Amino acid sequence: MGRRLGTKIKRPCTVETVVELKHNVRPVSVKVVTRLDGTSIIARWLEVTNTGKKPAALSHVSPCCGVLWNTDTVWNPSADKSASKFSLGYLNGDDWGKEGNFEWHHLPPEQFRIERRKGRAHGSPYFVLKNNVTGEICLIGLGWSGNYFAEFTYNGDRLLSFKVGPIGAGPLRVINPTETICSPKFI
């Protein structure tokens, strides 16, 4: 801790920004840590602190989420109008020996959720999103080898949002008084 907004840390060309949020009702604070290292990769994680005098249950955490694309770009007239504006590539295999089954899927105009609940993931939780209108690509990864979820919501018009994180039976974790835990890194 002790970092200040926009201060450089030990690694050259690396800057971390920390935003601290304090809950108005529950005795919990969350530090949203974002690291930029001079590349096009952004790392983010959450540091959750129980500031109360009793244990606190953590039921859900998403180290990064939000709107990824808001595109009102018009389709190319020669493009297939029935296809989705967004595609998702990910490791579709969830069993041993199928870890490398990377597949592309058009995102439907609704929510698309992936869950891995077998105790530990056989495939890495990383995803490649493609904006089929602009050709832009975004890589999303979660530094986590256990159960996880990834949710992608395409509203059928122009917005694509996402969230990823660990998943399990609630609570995911009980945080003791004054204890701070870190979420998995989003990269």
Backbone as ProteinMPNN parsed JSONL, in Angstrom:
{"seq_chain_A": "MGRRLGTKIKRPCTVETVVELKHNVRPVSVKVVTRLDGTSIIARWLEVTNTGKKPAALSHVSPCCGVLWNTDTVWNPSADKSASKFSLGYLNGDDWGKEGNFEWHHLPPEQFRIERRKGRAHGSPYFVLKNNVTGEICLIGLGWSGNYFAEFTYNGDRLLSFKVGPIGAGPLRVINPTETICSPKFI", "coords_chain_A": {"N_chain_A": [[0.846, -1.15, 0.0], [0.405, 2.352, 0.304], [0.944, 3.567, -2.102], [0.705, 6.291, -4.357], [-1.635, 8.133, -6.317], [-0.923, 7.714, -9.661], [1.84, 7.43, -9.279], [5.192, 6.418, -9.965], [6.383, 3.068, -9.9], [8.774, 0.543, -8.928], [9.569, -0.824, -11.357], [10.801, 0.209, -14.49], [9.14, 2.671, -16.503], [6.617, 2.047, -15.563], [3.465, 2.636, -14.192], [1.253, 2.931, -11.506], [-2.117, 3.27, -10.642], [-4.229, 4.001, -7.997], [-7.406, 3.726, -6.738], [-9.398, 4.321, -4.043], [-12.232, 2.948, -2.555], [-14.868, 3.32, -0.261], [-17.297, 1.624, 1.548], [-20.556, 2.785, 2.386], [-22.249, 1.593, 4.226], [-21.488, -1.074, 4.98], [-18.573, -2.28, 6.712], [-16.194, -2.105, 4.818], [-13.493, -1.651, 2.586], [-12.323, -0.968, -0.693], [-9.629, -1.154, -2.837], [-8.961, -0.183, -6.034], [-6.703, -1.209, -8.209], [-4.746, -0.237, -10.859], [-2.465, -1.027, -13.306], [-0.12, 0.244, -15.525], [2.291, -0.443, -17.932], [3.723, 0.632, -20.036], [3.261, -0.883, -22.268], [0.656, -2.208, -24.409], [-0.912, -3.52, -22.641], [-3.072, -3.699, -19.916], [-3.147, -4.068, -16.456], [-5.226, -5.101, -13.807], [-6.45, -5.241, -10.501], [-8.203, -5.978, -7.438], [-8.036, -4.834, -4.101], [-9.312, -5.877, -1.25], [-10.431, -4.852, 1.851], [-11.337, -5.698, 5.116], [-12.657, -3.557, 7.25], [-13.989, -3.703, 9.585], [-15.07, -5.113, 12.781], [-15.882, -7.692, 12.785], [-15.885, -10.881, 11.034], [-16.154, -10.742, 7.434], [-18.139, -11.622, 4.647], [-17.241, -12.467, 1.365], [-18.917, -12.531, -1.532], [-18.885, -12.282, -4.297], [-16.737, -11.271, -6.949], [-15.35, -9.153, -9.393], [-12.599, -8.347, -11.034], [-12.339, -6.629, -13.185], [-14.606, -4.927, -15.253], [-17.207, -3.782, -17.464], [-18.229, -1.473, -20.098], [-17.003, -2.409, -23.172], [-16.968, -1.884, -25.937], [-18.546, 0.731, -27.664], [-20.071, 1.128, -30.299], [-21.243, 2.868, -33.007], [-20.827, 2.583, -35.575], [-21.536, 2.142, -38.98], [-22.431, -0.808, -40.746], [-20.402, -2.266, -43.28], [-21.58, -2.102, -46.574], [-21.264, -4.453, -48.081], [-21.03, -6.364, -46.189], [-22.171, -9.192, -44.262], [-25.304, -8.874, -43.093], [-26.65, -10.422, -41.269], [-24.853, -11.434, -39.542], [-23.138, -11.177, -36.37], [-22.062, -8.133, -34.787], [-19.947, -8.507, -33.157], [-17.4, -10.84, -32.248], [-16.335, -13.715, -30.372], [-13.514, -15.347, -29.218], [-12.351, -18.245, -27.644], [-11.08, -20.745, -25.307], [-12.725, -23.546, -25.696], [-12.847, -26.122, -24.713], [-13.386, -28.026, -21.793], [-12.506, -30.236, -20.549], [-9.944, -32.626, -19.66], [-7.294, -32.897, -21.967], [-8.56, -31.453, -23.891], [-7.757, -28.868, -23.792], [-6.734, -27.063, -25.644], [-8.725, -26.327, -27.433], [-9.485, -23.932, -29.19], [-11.943, -21.72, -30.185], [-13.975, -19.728, -32.375], [-16.831, -17.664, -31.952], [-19.846, -16.088, -32.956], [-21.168, -13.406, -31.163], [-24.31, -13.5, -29.682], [-27.253, -11.331, -29.762], [-27.627, -10.787, -26.884], [-27.024, -11.905, -23.524], [-24.018, -13.717, -23.048], [-22.64, -16.327, -21.392], [-19.926, -17.915, -19.823], [-18.971, -20.593, -17.841], [-16.759, -22.221, -15.677], [-16.584, -24.898, -13.642], [-15.285, -27.098, -12.466], [-13.568, -27.454, -10.316], [-10.847, -26.979, -10.879], [-9.533, -25.155, -13.544], [-9.094, -26.512, -16.78], [-8.439, -25.221, -19.058], [-6.978, -22.081, -19.895], [-8.267, -19.029, -18.562], [-8.744, -17.003, -20.817], [-9.636, -14.625, -23.319], [-10.529, -13.612, -26.602], [-11.745, -10.871, -28.12], [-13.484, -9.6, -30.889], [-14.231, -6.803, -32.806], [-16.32, -6.839, -35.306], [-17.081, -4.86, -37.035], [-15.254, -2.703, -37.006], [-12.834, -4.01, -36.98], [-11.181, -4.068, -34.807], [-9.421, -5.597, -32.054], [-9.56, -7.109, -28.852], [-7.874, -8.368, -26.047], [-8.534, -10.401, -23.28], [-7.693, -11.519, -20.118], [-7.579, -13.618, -17.213], [-5.872, -13.957, -14.285], [-5.968, -16.73, -12.974], [-6.477, -20.01, -11.812], [-8.523, -21.546, -10.991], [-12.065, -22.201, -10.568], [-14.093, -20.215, -12.702], [-15.884, -17.42, -14.2], [-17.062, -15.874, -17.182], [-18.591, -13.204, -18.697], [-20.371, -11.863, -21.341], [-22.07, -9.243, -22.767], [-24.051, -8.31, -25.32], [-25.927, -5.858, -26.624], [-27.328, -6.016, -28.962], [-27.422, -3.836, -30.542], [-25.259, -1.72, -30.369], [-23.584, -1.779, -28.15], [-21.106, -3.478, -26.264], [-20.451, -5.203, -23.421], [-18.601, -6.52, -20.578], [-17.643, -8.9, -18.012], [-15.486, -10.574, -15.777], [-14.363, -13.149, -13.537], [-13.523, -14.998, -10.501], [-15.419, -17.901, -9.514], [-17.741, -19.572, -7.41], [-19.202, -21.537, -4.747], [-21.088, -19.604, -2.5], [-20.019, -18.182, 0.599], [-17.348, -16.802, -1.41], [-15.077, -16.256, -0.032], [-14.111, -15.66, 3.333], [-13.38, -12.782, 5.027], [-11.24, -11.797, 7.47], [-11.344, -9.519, 10.336], [-9.596, -6.496, 9.752], [-8.09, -7.714, 7.78], [-6.669, -7.891, 4.496], [-7.394, -8.831, 1.228], [-6.436, -9.904, -2.063], [-7.857, -9.729, -5.28], [-7.96, -11.984, -8.141], [-5.694, -11.165, -10.816], [-6.65, -9.142, -13.513], [-5.799, -9.19, -16.811]], "CA_chain_A": [[0.0, 0.0, 0.0], [1.238, 3.539, 0.338], [1.142, 4.133, -3.431], [-0.097, 7.478, -4.628], [-2.205, 8.198, -7.645], [-0.018, 8.023, -10.763], [3.258, 7.391, -8.946], [5.942, 5.333, -10.595], [6.865, 2.033, -9.0], [10.155, 0.144, -9.189], [9.809, -1.229, -12.733], [10.824, 1.396, -15.35], [7.988, 2.956, -17.376], [5.404, 1.472, -14.992], [2.698, 3.532, -13.334], [0.071, 2.342, -10.893], [-3.121, 4.188, -10.133], [-5.031, 3.345, -6.973], [-8.605, 4.444, -6.332], [-9.948, 3.641, -2.878], [-13.671, 3.09, -2.37], [-15.298, 2.893, 1.066], [-18.732, 1.37, 1.589], [-21.246, 3.65, 3.351], [-22.986, 0.818, 5.225], [-20.657, -2.194, 5.464], [-17.197, -1.869, 7.013], [-15.323, -2.679, 3.793], [-12.921, -0.72, 1.611], [-11.786, -1.644, -1.879], [-8.691, -0.388, -3.653], [-8.915, -0.598, -7.43], [-5.324, -0.962, -8.621], [-4.552, -0.361, -12.304], [-1.041, -0.899, -13.637], [0.277, 0.47, -16.91], [3.733, -0.674, -17.984], [4.283, 1.108, -21.294], [2.786, -1.721, -23.364], [-0.791, -2.063, -24.586], [-1.558, -4.398, -21.66], [-3.485, -3.079, -18.658], [-3.395, -5.041, -15.385], [-6.086, -4.541, -12.762], [-6.902, -6.133, -9.449], [-8.865, -5.317, -6.316], [-7.566, -5.146, -2.759], [-10.503, -5.743, -0.413], [-10.065, -4.827, 3.269], [-12.403, -5.693, 6.115], [-12.321, -2.528, 8.236], [-14.864, -3.898, 10.737], [-14.629, -5.913, 13.923], [-16.378, -9.05, 12.599], [-15.571, -11.403, 9.7], [-17.03, -10.297, 6.337], [-18.221, -12.597, 3.564], [-17.083, -11.985, -0.012], [-19.738, -13.444, -2.317], [-18.65, -12.134, -5.731], [-15.728, -10.261, -7.28], [-14.932, -9.026, -10.794], [-11.524, -7.355, -11.016], [-12.543, -5.648, -14.243], [-15.86, -5.103, -15.969], [-17.733, -2.543, -18.006], [-18.455, -1.401, -21.536], [-15.773, -2.565, -23.941], [-17.153, -1.136, -27.181], [-19.785, 1.449, -27.945], [-19.846, 1.45, -31.702], [-22.411, 3.148, -33.839], [-20.322, 2.501, -36.94], [-22.448, 1.461, -39.896], [-21.875, -1.97, -41.416], [-19.995, -2.184, -44.683], [-22.717, -2.615, -47.359], [-21.03, -5.809, -48.575], [-20.948, -7.281, -45.045], [-23.347, -10.014, -43.979], [-26.094, -8.177, -42.074], [-27.174, -11.364, -40.281], [-23.781, -11.781, -38.614], [-22.997, -10.317, -35.212], [-21.026, -7.106, -34.864], [-18.85, -8.901, -32.281], [-17.071, -12.265, -32.161], [-15.586, -14.109, -29.184], [-12.674, -16.53, -29.334], [-11.937, -18.73, -26.322], [-10.816, -22.177, -25.195], [-14.04, -24.122, -25.476], [-12.755, -27.409, -24.031], [-13.353, -27.957, -20.336], [-12.035, -31.519, -20.044], [-8.553, -32.955, -19.9], [-6.997, -33.226, -23.35], [-9.252, -30.527, -24.796], [-7.369, -27.541, -23.344], [-6.39, -26.192, -26.758], [-9.842, -26.183, -28.373], [-9.808, -22.515, -29.362], [-13.013, -21.572, -31.168], [-14.606, -18.426, -32.548], [-18.291, -17.665, -31.943], [-20.495, -14.785, -33.049], [-21.935, -13.126, -29.951], [-25.728, -13.238, -29.951], [-27.726, -10.072, -29.176], [-28.088, -11.084, -25.531], [-25.897, -12.228, -22.661], [-23.344, -14.986, -23.294], [-21.891, -16.596, -20.159], [-19.097, -19.118, -19.769], [-18.624, -20.957, -16.463], [-15.939, -23.416, -15.473], [-16.848, -25.243, -12.241], [-14.803, -28.457, -12.166], [-12.555, -27.466, -9.261], [-9.742, -26.197, -11.441], [-9.744, -25.019, -14.98], [-8.132, -27.168, -17.661], [-8.066, -24.225, -20.057], [-6.731, -20.757, -19.321], [-9.367, -18.086, -18.753], [-8.453, -15.826, -21.644], [-10.656, -14.44, -24.345], [-10.206, -12.664, -27.663], [-12.965, -10.263, -28.64], [-13.256, -8.891, -32.146], [-15.272, -5.926, -33.309], [-16.397, -7.19, -36.727], [-17.34, -3.65, -37.811], [-14.035, -1.886, -37.114], [-11.644, -4.855, -37.069], [-10.413, -3.989, -33.564], [-9.359, -6.815, -31.24], [-9.235, -6.905, -27.441], [-7.539, -9.592, -25.326], [-8.908, -10.368, -21.87], [-7.215, -12.682, -19.395], [-7.745, -13.607, -15.77], [-4.806, -14.72, -13.637], [-6.694, -17.593, -12.044], [-6.499, -21.386, -12.31], [-9.676, -22.236, -10.426], [-13.367, -21.971, -11.195], [-14.263, -18.827, -13.115], [-16.953, -17.098, -15.138], [-16.86, -14.744, -18.09], [-19.91, -12.822, -19.184], [-20.312, -10.87, -22.413], [-23.42, -8.808, -23.065], [-24.176, -7.528, -26.551], [-27.32, -5.437, -26.59], [-27.939, -6.168, -30.279], [-27.342, -2.586, -31.284], [-23.896, -1.237, -30.515], [-22.809, -1.887, -26.919], [-20.596, -4.763, -25.795], [-19.871, -5.103, -22.086], [-18.061, -7.791, -20.111], [-17.105, -9.036, -16.665], [-14.857, -11.863, -15.535], [-13.92, -13.304, -12.163], [-13.636, -16.345, -9.933], [-16.796, -18.289, -9.188], [-17.817, -20.693, -6.493], [-20.306, -21.48, -3.791], [-20.913, -18.458, -1.609], [-19.179, -17.08, 0.152], [-16.071, -17.177, -2.017], [-14.022, -16.088, 0.959], [-14.44, -14.893, 4.532], [-12.262, -11.876, 5.3], [-11.162, -11.496, 8.902], [-11.18, -8.091, 10.63], [-8.331, -5.844, 9.355], [-7.413, -8.475, 6.72], [-6.796, -7.438, 3.112], [-7.171, -9.881, 0.244], [-6.337, -9.411, -3.426], [-8.569, -10.509, -6.284], [-7.073, -12.372, -9.241], [-5.386, -10.067, -11.725], [-7.214, -9.05, -14.848], [-4.734, -8.716, -17.705]], "C_chain_A": [[0.904, 1.229, 0.0], [1.525, 4.128, -1.039], [0.276, 5.369, -3.564], [-0.564, 7.459, -6.068], [-1.148, 8.59, -8.669], [1.456, 7.977, -10.422], [3.927, 6.228, -9.637], [6.364, 4.332, -9.536], [8.207, 1.559, -9.52], [10.464, -0.218, -10.639], [9.792, 0.007, -13.631], [9.588, 1.467, -16.25], [6.677, 2.391, -16.838], [4.765, 2.469, -14.04], [1.508, 2.755, -12.787], [-0.84, 3.457, -10.415], [-3.994, 3.409, -9.164], [-6.194, 4.259, -6.616], [-9.206, 3.657, -5.172], [-11.426, 3.989, -2.725], [-14.022, 2.578, -0.976], [-16.816, 2.77, 1.062], [-19.373, 2.228, 2.674], [-21.93, 2.874, 4.466], [-22.107, -0.281, 5.824], [-19.233, -1.725, 5.719], [-16.185, -2.55, 6.069], [-14.767, -1.545, 2.946], [-12.307, -1.548, 0.489], [-10.839, -0.682, -2.581], [-8.678, -1.001, -5.044], [-7.532, -0.212, -7.945], [-5.212, -1.232, -10.117], [-3.089, -0.098, -12.604], [-0.867, -0.76, -15.14], [1.794, 0.343, -16.971], [4.38, -0.239, -19.297], [3.906, 0.259, -22.491], [1.294, -1.474, -23.533], [-1.582, -2.941, -23.622], [-1.847, -3.605, -20.383], [-3.713, -4.201, -17.651], [-4.249, -4.362, -14.316], [-6.413, -5.632, -11.76], [-7.509, -5.3, -8.338], [-8.226, -5.769, -5.017], [-8.716, -4.831, -1.813], [-10.082, -5.863, 1.051], [-11.316, -4.807, 4.133], [-11.987, -4.697, 7.193], [-13.164, -2.667, 9.506], [-14.247, -4.765, 11.81], [-15.107, -7.355, 13.853], [-15.95, -9.546, 11.227], [-16.602, -10.934, 8.668], [-16.981, -11.318, 5.215], [-18.06, -11.895, 2.218], [-17.824, -12.976, -0.899], [-19.447, -13.396, -3.804], [-17.576, -11.075, -5.929], [-15.429, -10.321, -8.772], [-13.856, -7.954, -10.839], [-11.63, -6.308, -12.123], [-13.85, -5.967, -14.958], [-16.29, -3.756, -16.525], [-17.956, -2.62, -19.5], [-17.115, -1.482, -22.242], [-15.845, -1.776, -25.241], [-18.522, -0.495, -27.2], [-19.631, 1.933, -29.375], [-21.159, 1.719, -32.41], [-22.0, 3.178, -35.304], [-21.283, 1.676, -37.792], [-21.717, 0.296, -40.553], [-21.432, -1.616, -42.826], [-21.141, -2.776, -45.507], [-22.514, -4.039, -47.871], [-20.977, -6.833, -47.44], [-22.264, -8.03, -44.868], [-24.131, -9.386, -42.833], [-26.65, -9.125, -41.008], [-26.105, -11.742, -39.256], [-23.719, -10.767, -37.474], [-21.914, -9.273, -35.449], [-19.795, -7.506, -34.057], [-18.663, -10.413, -32.303], [-16.223, -12.504, -30.924], [-14.802, -15.373, -29.494], [-12.23, -16.953, -27.942], [-11.68, -20.224, -26.377], [-12.105, -22.859, -24.769], [-13.989, -25.451, -24.73], [-12.621, -27.246, -22.538], [-12.843, -29.258, -19.719], [-10.566, -31.722, -20.39], [-8.368, -33.362, -21.365], [-7.662, -32.308, -24.359], [-8.897, -29.078, -24.485], [-7.123, -26.58, -24.495], [-7.487, -25.995, -27.774], [-10.273, -24.724, -28.473], [-10.818, -22.378, -30.486], [-13.515, -20.14, -31.192], [-16.123, -18.602, -32.585], [-18.787, -16.241, -32.159], [-21.284, -14.576, -31.769], [-23.381, -12.818, -30.311], [-26.142, -11.912, -29.31], [-28.403, -10.314, -27.823], [-26.854, -11.355, -24.698], [-25.338, -13.61, -22.999], [-22.425, -15.23, -22.105], [-21.165, -17.925, -20.271], [-18.78, -19.362, -18.299], [-17.779, -22.217, -16.48], [-15.989, -23.726, -13.986], [-16.315, -26.617, -11.85], [-13.695, -28.485, -11.118], [-11.287, -26.747, -9.668], [-9.894, -26.23, -12.953], [-8.674, -25.778, -15.755], [-7.677, -26.224, -18.759], [-7.882, -22.878, -19.386], [-7.924, -19.846, -19.553], [-8.9, -16.838, -19.514], [-9.383, -15.832, -22.841], [-10.164, -13.407, -25.347], [-11.534, -12.162, -28.212], [-12.627, -9.485, -29.892], [-14.484, -8.064, -32.483], [-15.303, -6.146, -34.814], [-16.682, -5.987, -37.624], [-16.041, -2.901, -38.067], [-12.77, -2.708, -37.308], [-10.784, -4.822, -35.819], [-10.497, -5.308, -32.809], [-8.965, -6.435, -29.824], [-8.967, -8.271, -26.811], [-7.896, -9.407, -23.861], [-8.409, -11.649, -21.223], [-7.431, -12.516, -17.907], [-6.672, -14.503, -15.173], [-5.374, -15.62, -12.554], [-6.759, -18.997, -12.621], [-7.68, -22.185, -11.767], [-10.945, -21.979, -11.211], [-13.523, -20.492, -11.538], [-15.495, -18.675, -14.001], [-16.482, -15.953, -16.02], [-18.218, -14.454, -18.709], [-19.751, -11.69, -20.198], [-21.744, -10.523, -22.794], [-23.397, -7.873, -24.266], [-25.637, -7.149, -26.655], [-28.007, -5.494, -27.949], [-27.886, -4.916, -31.12], [-25.888, -2.174, -31.464], [-23.016, -1.442, -29.297], [-22.369, -3.32, -26.638], [-19.953, -4.519, -24.439], [-19.435, -6.487, -21.633], [-17.804, -7.722, -18.614], [-16.565, -10.443, -16.526], [-14.448, -11.934, -14.065], [-14.018, -14.737, -11.701], [-15.091, -16.622, -9.566], [-16.751, -19.483, -8.245], [-19.037, -20.554, -5.61], [-20.048, -20.342, -2.824], [-20.761, -18.891, -0.17], [-17.897, -17.604, -0.49], [-14.962, -17.18, -0.972], [-14.587, -15.342, 2.155], [-13.193, -14.088, 4.878], [-12.305, -11.506, 6.774], [-11.011, -9.994, 9.13], [-9.74, -7.637, 10.363], [-7.569, -6.592, 8.249], [-7.681, -7.845, 5.352], [-6.521, -8.619, 2.202], [-7.106, -9.228, -1.142], [-7.129, -10.322, -4.352], [-7.559, -11.029, -7.299], [-6.83, -11.172, -10.152], [-6.121, -10.231, -13.034], [-6.099, -8.494, -15.723], [-5.186, -8.793, -19.142]], "O_chain_A": [[2.093, 1.105, -0.293], [2.278, 5.096, -1.141], [-0.779, 5.464, -2.937], [0.057, 6.833, -6.927], [-0.546, 9.659, -8.57], [2.269, 8.449, -11.216], [3.315, 5.185, -9.867], [6.669, 4.708, -8.404], [8.728, 2.133, -10.477], [11.566, 0.075, -11.102], [8.849, 0.794, -13.548], [9.067, 0.444, -16.695], [5.712, 2.269, -17.593], [5.433, 3.065, -13.196], [0.843, 2.017, -13.515], [-0.387, 4.456, -9.857], [-4.443, 2.302, -9.463], [-5.999, 5.415, -6.241], [-9.489, 2.466, -5.304], [-11.816, 5.156, -2.759], [-13.535, 1.529, -0.554], [-17.528, 3.679, 0.635], [-18.809, 2.386, 3.757], [-22.172, 3.424, 5.54], [-22.002, -0.396, 7.045], [-18.737, -0.853, 5.005], [-15.434, -3.44, 6.469], [-15.478, -0.593, 2.625], [-11.84, -2.668, 0.695], [-11.199, 0.457, -2.881], [-8.417, -2.193, -5.208], [-7.227, 0.971, -8.097], [-5.543, -2.321, -10.586], [-2.539, 0.929, -12.207], [-1.401, -1.549, -15.92], [2.505, 0.943, -16.165], [5.472, -0.699, -19.63], [4.198, 0.636, -23.626], [0.732, -0.611, -22.859], [-2.795, -3.087, -23.772], [-0.969, -2.93, -19.845], [-4.396, -5.178, -17.956], [-4.025, -3.203, -13.966], [-6.625, -6.79, -12.12], [-7.353, -4.079, -8.297], [-7.91, -6.947, -4.849], [-9.055, -3.667, -1.598], [-9.457, -6.846, 1.447], [-12.23, -4.012, 3.916], [-11.064, -4.965, 7.963], [-13.063, -1.834, 10.407], [-13.065, -5.107, 11.76], [-14.794, -8.159, 14.73], [-15.676, -8.738, 10.34], [-17.776, -10.752, 8.991], [-15.912, -11.821, 4.87], [-18.671, -10.855, 1.972], [-17.416, -14.131, -1.012], [-19.727, -14.362, -4.514], [-17.505, -10.103, -5.178], [-15.275, -11.401, -9.343], [-14.161, -6.77, -10.697], [-11.068, -5.219, -12.004], [-14.158, -7.127, -15.232], [-15.791, -2.713, -16.103], [-17.884, -3.694, -20.098], [-16.2, -0.714, -21.945], [-14.896, -1.081, -25.606], [-19.52, -1.097, -26.804], [-19.119, 3.025, -29.621], [-22.068, 0.889, -32.405], [-22.707, 3.713, -36.157], [-21.776, 0.635, -37.358], [-20.534, 0.397, -40.876], [-22.03, -0.761, -43.479], [-21.632, -3.854, -45.172], [-23.489, -4.762, -48.075], [-20.889, -8.035, -47.693], [-23.327, -7.558, -45.273], [-23.648, -9.373, -41.701], [-27.079, -8.67, -39.948], [-26.424, -12.312, -38.213], [-24.191, -9.638, -37.606], [-20.973, -9.496, -36.21], [-18.722, -6.93, -34.234], [-19.631, -11.17, -32.367], [-15.488, -11.623, -30.479], [-15.363, -16.355, -29.979], [-11.785, -16.124, -27.149], [-12.015, -20.89, -27.357], [-12.521, -22.757, -23.615], [-14.999, -25.868, -24.163], [-11.836, -26.425, -22.064], [-12.757, -29.37, -18.496], [-10.023, -31.078, -21.288], [-9.192, -34.085, -21.926], [-7.364, -32.375, -25.552], [-9.63, -28.162, -24.858], [-7.296, -25.374, -24.322], [-7.215, -25.536, -28.884], [-11.295, -24.328, -27.913], [-10.592, -22.853, -31.599], [-13.49, -19.432, -30.185], [-16.637, -19.558, -33.167], [-18.221, -15.293, -31.613], [-21.999, -15.478, -31.331], [-23.642, -11.963, -31.157], [-25.459, -11.42, -28.412], [-29.598, -10.071, -27.656], [-25.741, -11.058, -25.133], [-26.095, -14.558, -23.211], [-21.528, -14.43, -21.838], [-21.712, -18.92, -20.747], [-18.368, -18.444, -17.59], [-18.063, -23.161, -17.218], [-15.511, -22.946, -13.162], [-16.878, -27.244, -10.953], [-12.951, -29.463, -11.046], [-10.718, -25.988, -8.884], [-10.332, -27.221, -13.538], [-7.49, -25.698, -15.429], [-6.608, -26.428, -19.334], [-8.565, -22.571, -18.409], [-8.531, -19.881, -20.623], [-8.693, -15.773, -18.932], [-9.845, -16.874, -23.305], [-9.474, -12.452, -24.99], [-12.345, -12.943, -28.71], [-11.61, -8.794, -29.953], [-15.615, -8.548, -32.452], [-14.407, -5.689, -35.524], [-16.541, -6.081, -38.843], [-15.753, -2.509, -39.198], [-11.747, -2.182, -37.746], [-9.75, -5.488, -35.773], [-11.485, -6.037, -32.899], [-8.137, -5.548, -29.617], [-9.731, -9.215, -27.012], [-7.593, -8.37, -23.269], [-8.671, -12.743, -21.723], [-7.462, -11.395, -17.399], [-6.576, -15.68, -15.521], [-5.275, -15.317, -11.365], [-7.064, -19.162, -13.801], [-7.813, -23.374, -12.057], [-10.901, -21.586, -12.377], [-13.132, -19.623, -10.759], [-16.068, -19.653, -14.482], [-15.613, -15.169, -15.64], [-18.903, -15.359, -19.185], [-19.08, -10.692, -19.936], [-22.54, -11.408, -23.107], [-22.804, -6.795, -24.23], [-26.499, -8.021, -26.763], [-29.153, -5.064, -28.076], [-28.267, -4.934, -32.29], [-25.341, -2.263, -32.564], [-21.798, -1.293, -29.4], [-23.158, -4.258, -26.758], [-19.021, -3.724, -24.32], [-19.834, -7.498, -22.212], [-17.753, -6.643, -18.024], [-17.116, -11.39, -17.088], [-14.216, -10.907, -13.427], [-14.534, -15.596, -12.417], [-15.88, -15.705, -9.34], [-15.828, -20.295, -8.291], [-19.798, -19.592, -5.709], [-18.917, -20.139, -2.38], [-21.342, -19.9, 0.228], [-17.421, -18.693, -0.167], [-14.038, -17.993, -1.02], [-15.454, -14.482, 1.999], [-12.098, -14.636, 5.005], [-13.298, -10.964, 7.259], [-10.598, -9.269, 8.224], [-8.788, -8.331, 10.717], [-6.505, -6.138, 7.828], [-8.771, -7.336, 5.088], [-5.531, -9.329, 2.378], [-7.651, -8.145, -1.359], [-7.078, -11.545, -4.223], [-6.418, -10.567, -7.323], [-7.666, -10.273, -10.244], [-6.2, -11.327, -13.589], [-5.523, -7.451, -15.415], [-4.43, -8.438, -20.047]]}, "name": "protein", "num_of_chains": 1, "seq": "MGRRLGTKIKRPCTVETVVELKHNVRPVSVKVVTRLDGTSIIARWLEVTNTGKKPAALSHVSPCCGVLWNTDTVWNPSADKSASKFSLGYLNGDDWGKEGNFEWHHLPPEQFRIERRKGRAHGSPYFVLKNNVTGEICLIGLGWSGNYFAEFTYNGDRLLSFKVGPIGAGPLRVINPTETICSPKFI"}
